[in-house]
């Protein structure tokens, strides 16, 4: 059972930056693909970014391309989401999720991920 803990959320002005971290309790995390999702108030859960276990495959949702960067440090069992040029519409609770197998083409689907963190609030003021 992999436990995920997000950190790094907070309140930032538009144009600012934050870095979210997703730390795992288990060393097997290095073998897991990881996705970041977000949920804004009153909206559905939305895919943000994906990274394969080796980091060789990275995918972004269109609205965050060029502003968000996903990366991982398998030695530390951490996946990062660096966010720059933040906009008020990025305000949401951000979740990291992991699974040992995420089929190609299904990286966007929350249903493919077994393990989830508790979420980190990101609030961007205008």
VENPEBEL-V385734 format. One record per helix or strand. SS is the DSSP state (~ for helix, > for strand). FROM is the first residue (numbers start at 0). TO is the last residue. Records with the same first field share a line. If there is no record, write none. Layout:
SS: FROM-TO + FROM-TO
//
This chain:
>: 3-6 + 9-12 + 17-23 + 32-38 + 45-50 + 57-59 + 67-72 + 77-82 + 91-98 + 114-115 + 119-124
~: 26-30 + 61-63 + 87-89 + 109-111
//
